[in-house]
Amino acid sequence: MENQRVRITKMLLKNSLIKILHEKKIEKVTVSELCEDAGINRSTFYKHYGSQFDVYSEIEQDFFKAAIEMITFEKEGGKTGICRFLEFLKERKEEVYVVIVLQANEDFIQRVFDIPALRYFANENYDDRFTERQNEYMRIYEYNGGFALIREWVASGCVEEPAQIEELLLHLSDYGKT
């Protein structure tokens, strides 16, 4: 269990990294720059992390933990997991912009759709008319297309309501399946 001082130090480092990542790629961020922005001594940094990549990894872990908690525990108004996930993204735009728009990779996309409440988005759409491999292609298309739509929505400032984006995702997921 971390004490309050450790939690504050880590929070400062994560917030600084999120701020810096709006300006440059993580590969260009130095530990010195990160420490200076956070007001943290380098030796303190190395007590908790080995590199800026470790800080970013923890930001991603925190993202997934918070997303899963919100989707799992907030069952208000009969909203689906997709809608609750989109609401989560809209509420945390700054942090989410970094992990979804600026830094996301294939592994991240897979992890998003591995969240139990979102998994059905692509898994329920297998079609008996196609081979298992063809269905896998469709799943990949839905994951990447759905994620691209979400990424663009976040990049545009989450202007539309989450329910509107959910409706669009579900419509596109069902498109062509008759």
C-alpha positions as CSV (number, residue, x, y, z in Angstrom):
1,M,0.0,0.0,0.0
2,E,1.4,3.3,-1.0
3,N,1.5,6.2,1.4
4,Q,0.1,9.6,0.5
5,R,3.5,11.1,-0.3
6,V,4.2,8.4,-2.9
7,R,0.7,8.7,-4.4
8,I,1.2,12.5,-4.7
9,T,4.6,12.1,-6.3
10,K,3.2,9.6,-8.8
11,M,0.2,11.8,-9.6
12,L,2.5,14.8,-10.2
13,L,4.7,12.7,-12.6
14,K,1.7,11.3,-14.5
15,N,0.1,14.7,-14.8
16,S,3.3,16.2,-16.1
17,L,3.8,13.4,-18.6
18,I,0.2,13.8,-19.9
19,K,0.9,17.6,-20.3
20,I,4.3,17.0,-22.1
21,L,2.8,14.3,-24.4
22,H,0.5,17.0,-25.8
23,E,3.6,18.6,-27.2
24,K,5.9,15.6,-28.2
25,K,6.1,11.9,-28.5
26,I,7.1,9.8,-25.5
27,E,10.3,8.8,-27.2
28,K,11.4,12.4,-27.1
29,V,10.6,13.0,-23.5
30,T,13.5,12.8,-21.0
31,V,13.4,11.9,-17.4
32,S,15.0,15.3,-16.6
33,E,12.3,17.2,-18.4
34,L,9.6,15.1,-16.8
35,C,11.1,15.7,-13.3
36,E,11.5,19.4,-13.9
37,D,7.9,19.8,-15.0
38,A,6.7,17.8,-12.0
39,G,8.9,19.6,-9.5
40,I,10.4,16.2,-8.5
41,N,14.0,15.3,-7.9
42,R,15.5,12.7,-10.3
43,S,16.5,10.4,-7.5
44,T,12.8,10.5,-6.3
45,F,11.7,9.6,-9.8
46,Y,14.0,6.5,-9.9
47,K,12.6,5.3,-6.6
48,H,9.3,4.7,-8.4
49,Y,10.0,4.4,-12.1
50,G,12.8,3.3,-14.4
51,S,11.8,5.5,-17.3
52,Q,9.2,7.7,-18.8
53,F,7.7,4.6,-20.4
54,D,7.1,3.1,-17.0
55,V,5.1,6.2,-16.0
56,Y,3.1,6.0,-19.2
57,S,2.5,2.3,-18.6
58,E,1.0,3.2,-15.3
59,I,-1.2,5.9,-16.9
60,E,-2.6,3.2,-19.2
61,Q,-3.1,0.8,-16.3
62,D,-4.9,3.5,-14.4
63,F,-7.0,4.3,-17.5
64,F,-8.2,0.7,-17.9
65,K,-8.8,0.2,-14.2
66,A,-11.0,3.3,-14.0
67,A,-12.8,2.5,-17.2
68,I,-13.6,-1.1,-16.1
69,E,-14.8,0.2,-12.7
70,M,-17.1,2.8,-14.2
71,I,-18.5,0.4,-16.8
72,T,-19.0,-2.4,-14.2
73,F,-20.4,-0.4,-11.3
74,E,-22.4,2.3,-12.9
75,K,-25.6,0.7,-14.2
76,E,-27.7,3.9,-14.2
77,G,-30.7,4.3,-16.6
78,G,-30.1,1.0,-18.4
79,K,-27.2,2.3,-20.3
80,T,-25.0,-0.1,-22.2
81,G,-21.3,-0.8,-21.5
82,I,-20.5,1.1,-24.7
83,C,-22.4,4.2,-23.6
84,R,-20.9,4.2,-20.1
85,F,-17.4,3.8,-21.7
86,L,-18.0,6.8,-23.9
87,E,-19.2,8.8,-21.0
88,F,-16.0,7.8,-19.1
89,L,-13.9,9.1,-22.1
90,K,-15.8,12.4,-22.2
91,E,-15.4,13.0,-18.5
92,R,-11.6,12.5,-18.7
93,K,-10.9,14.2,-22.0
94,E,-7.4,15.4,-21.1
95,E,-6.0,12.1,-20.0
96,V,-7.9,10.2,-22.6
97,Y,-6.7,12.4,-25.4
98,V,-3.1,11.2,-24.7
99,V,-3.9,7.5,-24.4
100,I,-6.4,7.3,-27.3
101,V,-5.3,10.0,-29.8
102,L,-1.6,10.5,-29.3
103,Q,-0.2,7.2,-28.1
104,A,-2.6,4.3,-28.8
105,N,-1.3,1.3,-30.6
106,E,-2.7,-2.1,-31.7
107,D,-2.2,-3.6,-28.3
108,F,-4.1,-0.7,-26.7
109,I,-7.0,-1.2,-29.2
110,Q,-7.2,-4.9,-28.4
111,R,-7.2,-4.1,-24.6
112,V,-10.1,-1.7,-25.1
113,F,-12.3,-4.3,-26.8
114,D,-11.2,-6.9,-24.2
115,I,-13.1,-5.0,-21.5
116,P,-15.9,-7.4,-20.8
117,A,-18.7,-4.8,-21.2
118,L,-17.3,-3.9,-24.7
119,R,-16.3,-7.3,-25.9
120,Y,-19.7,-8.1,-27.2
121,F,-19.4,-5.2,-29.6
122,A,-17.5,-7.3,-32.0
123,N,-17.9,-10.8,-30.7
124,E,-21.7,-11.0,-31.1
125,N,-21.5,-10.2,-34.8
126,Y,-20.1,-13.5,-36.1
127,D,-22.0,-14.6,-39.2
128,D,-22.6,-18.3,-40.1
129,R,-22.4,-17.4,-43.8
130,F,-18.6,-16.8,-43.4
131,T,-15.7,-18.9,-42.5
132,E,-14.0,-18.5,-39.1
133,R,-11.1,-16.6,-40.8
134,Q,-13.5,-14.3,-42.6
135,N,-15.3,-13.6,-39.3
136,E,-11.9,-12.8,-37.7
137,Y,-11.3,-10.3,-40.5
138,M,-14.7,-8.7,-39.7
139,R,-13.9,-8.5,-36.0
140,I,-10.6,-6.8,-36.8
141,Y,-12.4,-4.4,-39.1
142,E,-15.0,-3.6,-36.4
143,Y,-12.3,-3.1,-33.7
144,N,-10.2,-0.8,-35.8
145,G,-13.1,1.0,-37.4
146,G,-14.8,1.4,-34.0
147,F,-11.7,2.6,-32.4
148,A,-10.9,5.0,-35.2
149,L,-14.4,6.6,-34.8
150,I,-13.9,6.9,-31.0
151,R,-10.4,8.3,-31.6
152,E,-11.8,11.0,-33.9
153,W,-14.6,11.8,-31.5
154,V,-12.1,12.3,-28.7
155,A,-9.7,14.3,-30.9
156,S,-12.6,16.6,-31.8
157,G,-13.3,17.3,-28.2
158,C,-16.2,14.8,-27.6
159,V,-18.7,17.3,-29.1
160,E,-21.5,14.8,-29.7
161,E,-23.2,13.0,-26.8
162,P,-22.0,9.5,-25.9
163,A,-25.4,8.0,-26.8
164,Q,-25.1,9.5,-30.3
165,I,-21.6,7.9,-30.8
166,E,-22.9,4.6,-29.4
167,E,-25.8,4.6,-31.8
168,L,-23.4,5.2,-34.7
169,L,-21.0,2.5,-33.6
170,L,-23.9,0.0,-33.3
171,H,-25.3,1.0,-36.6
172,L,-21.9,0.5,-38.3
173,S,-21.4,-2.8,-36.5
174,D,-24.7,-4.1,-38.0
175,Y,-24.2,-2.5,-41.4
176,G,-24.3,-5.1,-44.2
177,K,-25.5,-7.9,-42.0
178,T,-28.9,-9.0,-43.3
